[in-house]
Amino acid sequence: MKSEKHTLTMLVDNEPGVLSRVVGLFSGRGFNIDSLCVAETMDPKVSRITIVTQANPLLLEQIEKQLRKLINVVKLREMSDDRAVRREMALICVHARAENRDEILRLVNLFRAKIIDVASNYYIIEASGDADKMTALIGLLKPMGIKKIARTGTVALYREPKRGI
Amino acid sequence: MKKTGAEILMEILKEEGVDTLFGFPGGAVIDLYDALMRSDLRHLLVRHEQGAVHAADGYARATGKVGVCLVTSGPGATNTVTGIATAYLDSIPLVVITGQVPTQLIGNDAFQEVDIVGITRPCTKHNYLVSRVEDLARILKEAFHIARSGRPGPVLVDIPKNVGQAVTDYAPVGPVSIKSYNPTYAPNIKQIHKAVALIRNAKRPVVFAGGGVILSDASAELTTLARTLQIPVTTSLMGLGGFPGTDPLWLGMLGMHGTYRANMAISHCDLLIAVGVRFDDRVTGKTDCFACNAKIVHIDIDPTSIRKNIAVAVPVVGDCKHSLTEINQVVEEQGLGRDSEKHATWLEQIDTWRKEHRLSYRQQDVIKPQYVVEKLFELTRGDAIVATEVGQNQMWAAQFYHFKRPRQWITSGGLGTMGFGLPAAIGAQVAFPEAVVVDIAGDGSIQMNIQEMATAVQYGLPVKVVILNNRCLGMVRQWQQLFYDKRYSQTLLEQGPDFVKLAEAYGAAGLRAVHPDEVETVLAKGLATAGPVIMEFLVDNEECVYPMVPAGKPITDMLLV
């Protein structure tokens, strides 16, 4: 069976140790975590955890069931298809030699990114988008010299119904 | 009303119907023990915290109630881990209360501090660190609710010393409701009809029952189903007693040390009705070959058990008792029970397999361990509560003691914890002081928690320990004999204690049988003795448990005697 990337989002009790229960489940059962994002929701008692995992359909079923079994997981949803939007963010510190600066600016515009810090030889770019877009931008900046990079995992939200649109 | 945390604990224990707990005191729980002294709860002081958890576990398995134990922080808490994992793997309801250092010291590597909530996260159904006394009552109520509902399991509650001491306004907590925890008891009726449709068309059906049948008290419903439709029944190790071991439809246990006919029936059946099982590797052997001619109906309250190891045709998520009741009802409505001859050919085939290879041994001039178990079965008329240690002793007990009813069989199935049997037998004996409670042990396992003999003697618990002494760690030695060219690496226990003197040293009675002629006399005398007894049987040290399916092989690849 084919193994594919899946984005799982869960609402969990915002309590100490909950993240460790979720992550411990993955490590203890040999499930894989590609990326992980956690933050509070509008309700301070609830956090949202988004995990990207690699699994075939049977394994995915088991991962979802195991997560639902955790007492602190209130709700779980798969966010892999078009019914959800997914974004990542990256901060990229790129070598900005004089001869490259125009190209960097052009790429920043094309990718609807921003330069958020300018040093004598380096720019820090803030970019967000889906995973493919981030990979593409990083690929294009790489030849100019990426000094360091910080990427988030994926966050995702289910789309609301589009009545009358 | 103003109450301390410690008093609230006693209050909730009483409210939850607890009358007995097992434990061992220490610095972090002095306040809890002080409040305990002023309560009317019965506490059994064990000699090692592992014993406390196994005893609570044995109590829970024998009664169906939640077992409770109380231990101190640090080493007290870590000593419970094996017991907790044992209960977790077998889905036994426990509430384990551990002391913790005062909240202001947590994280400081304080004396006897350990992050027990962190340590037990993967082996509890849920666990809690109580950081405020105001939360204590609610957490304890939730702990009992979670432990006993759904697929049961152990829940740990870690109470810091200052939380036990703190005073708060106490008002009784209402019924527990946890919005993210709602086990499914009632099965989907469509799935029930699908299951019955398969049952109706099956020519060679088999029921495979597990620990879930015991836990959900579904033995009567299971027996009705099997007898109405004349379907033969096998169980996992955990399911023994879920179906009468003397019934003509009984196939014996299946799996690695299952009977020939049970494994053959599984491999040739066209319908497998799996109830409260999780298709453990010791049951299935090579999964590709397991029941590969059958459609499988799988009933379990825990959705994660379904399609974890084995693909199934009809999954039924629900309580075993509830689901079997529904199935029996539909079976009756459709009048399926009337054709009792329907499976005659299939039952004949099974009888042929039974005659081909029975569980057997030949009693010669050394005592055969199977003979001891068989004699024990006879002398106790199959009525004893039987706990076991782990290894060959456990398998011979499973094969040769024929269990009549649920909760008569107390064994560590999933984790396979040596040292489980004696404290578990103590727990069962506490619950049923009048019952004959036996621990079938090996000379290896018994020494892992032998200190609990002192507990048995102190409280006058007449547990009978039957040691099948083969001077080795028999099951591992058996693997070495069969698959490692008899290289007995570290499995020969060349120096054992004198178990008769040891029993006497603890204030119990000790008896020994060396010759086959003495077996019956020693058993009869031991069973007739008041108070705890150790009976030692010097058995054949090269005896193996048969049939045996080598790990990872199809269950039809049985090594027979």
Contacts between the chains, C-beta under 8 A, distances in Angstrom:
chain1	res1	chain2	res2	distance
A	13	B	180	7.5
A	16	B	129	7.7
A	17	B	117	6.5
A	17	B	118	7.5
A	17	B	121	7.3
A	17	B	129	7.5
A	20	B	118	7.0
A	20	B	121	6.6
A	21	B	121	5.9
A	24	B	121	5.5
A	24	B	122	5.7
A	25	B	122	7.8
A	28	B	122	4.8
A	58	B	307	6.7
A	61	B	307	6.4
A	62	B	304	6.7
A	62	B	307	7.5
A	62	B	308	5.9
A	65	B	303	4.9
A	65	B	304	4.4
A	66	B	304	5.5
A	68	B	303	7.5
A	69	B	302	7.3
A	69	B	303	7.7
A	69	B	304	5.7
A	71	B	125	7.9
A	71	B	126	4.7
A	71	B	146	6.6
A	71	B	178	6.6
A	71	B	180	6.2
A	71	B	181	5.2
A	72	B	180	6.8
A	73	B	180	6.1
A	74	B	179	6.5
A	74	B	180	4.4
A	75	B	180	7.7
